[in-house]
Each structure stands twice: as structure tokens, then as C-alpha cells.
Amino acid sequence: SVKTGKAWFYNSEKGFTGYSYNKAKQALELKCGNGYKQPDLTVHRATDTKCLYLELKAVTPYLKNGVTLKKSDHLAAQNRSLKALRDCGHTACFSWDLEQAKALIDNFLKP
């Protein structure tokens, strides 16, 4: 994990510690079933409890129409986890381009 003045950056769940994270993960596992997948990158703002969760991909996980997810049990499980995080008030999405990920992080950290 990396801490800056504005945020903490974590890669997967290995960077998380503490009681509150474990409680949150348990709640998400209940909501998603045993298929909860912790996204690859988490950005936690220093000013509040909301996070940005990014599931990083080498290529788009969507079909050519840009809306329909490619057929894959793994992608479907990740998508359910991202939806559960959004339902909890967080920002959570797939990202498959460095500039796209950077823009998402910059936008999330804007005051």
C-alpha cells in the first residue's frame, strides 16, 4: 500500500488490515455470496470513507457494443462484486487502459 496526503492506494486485499475492513468484506461476501472478488486496486480518500475500486484488465471486458460483458464466469463474478460495491456508495468499475485508470483516479480525488 502507498499513502499520500490525499489518499491511500492498495493493491488487492493483501494491503488491507484492520477490523473495519474485515467487517466490510464479510458484509460484501454475504451480499455477493462466496463469489466476492476483491478488485485489483483500491483508492481510499483521506477525507471520507468512500473508495474507488478498479478491476484492471489488459483488454476491455465488454463486447463490441461496449455494454454487454464478455461471457466468462470470472468476469461475471467480478462484475457482481463491483455492483455490490457501487450499491454501498463506492465508485467501482473495470479499467483496461492506463490513461483511463489515471483519469478515473484523478476525477475521484478531485475535491
N, C-alpha and C positions, 0 to 999 in steps of 0.2 A: 504494500500500500504506500501511497505517496500523499503527504499533507501539504497543502499550500495555504496561503492566507484566506482564500475564498472557498476551498473545497478539499475533500478527501477523495482520492481515487483508489478503488480496489479492483483487483482482477479476480474474478470468480469468487467463490465463497471462502477461499483459503485466507483471504485478507481480513475477514470479519472475525471479531471476537466479542464476547460480552453477552450478558443476559438478554438485553433488549433485542439483539439480532436473533438469538436463538428462539425467542418467543415469536418474533415476526416470521421467521422461517417455518416454525411449526404451524402458524396460522395459514400461511400460504400453502403448505403441504396438505392441510385439511381442505382448503378451498380447491386445490388442483388434484387432489388425490396423491398417490405415491409418485406421480409423474412430474412433480415440480422440478424444473430445471433452472438453476441459478444462472442468470445471464453472465456473459463474459466480463463485462466492465460495469462498475457502479460508480457514479459520481454523486457524492453526498455534499450538499451545500452546507457551509458552516453556519448559515443564518437560519436554517429551519430543518424540519425532519423529512422533507421530500427529497427523493433521489431521482436521478436519471439512470436507467438501466439500458445498456446496449448489448444486444446479441450480435456479435461480429461474425461476418461471413466473407468469404473470398469472392463470391458472386451473389447476385440477387437471389433471394429465396422465393421470389414471385415468378409466375408465368409471364409471358409477353404482355398480357393485359395490365400488368402492374398491380393487380388487386388480389388475384387468386394465388394462394400459396402452392408451391410445387408439392406433389404427392410424396410425403415422407412422414413416417411415424415420429421420427425425431424432431422434424420441423414443426409438426402439429403439436407435440408436447411443449416445445419451446414457445410456440405462439400462445398456447393456453396459459403458460406461466407469465408471459408478457401482458396478456389481457388481465390476469389476476392482479398484477402489479398496478396496471392502469386503473383497475376498479378500486384500488386502495389509495388512489390520488397521485401516484407517481407517474413519471414520464418513462415509457418503456417501448422500445422498438428494435427492429432489425437494422443493421447498418452494414453495408458491403463496399464502402468506398471511404478512403481516408479523409477526403475533403468533406464528405457528407457527415462523417463522425465528428470531425472538428467543428463543423457548423452547428451540429446538434449540441455539442458541449458548450460552445461559445454562447449560443442562444439560451441554454439552460442557466448559465452562470450570470447572465445579464441581470442587473439589479431591477 
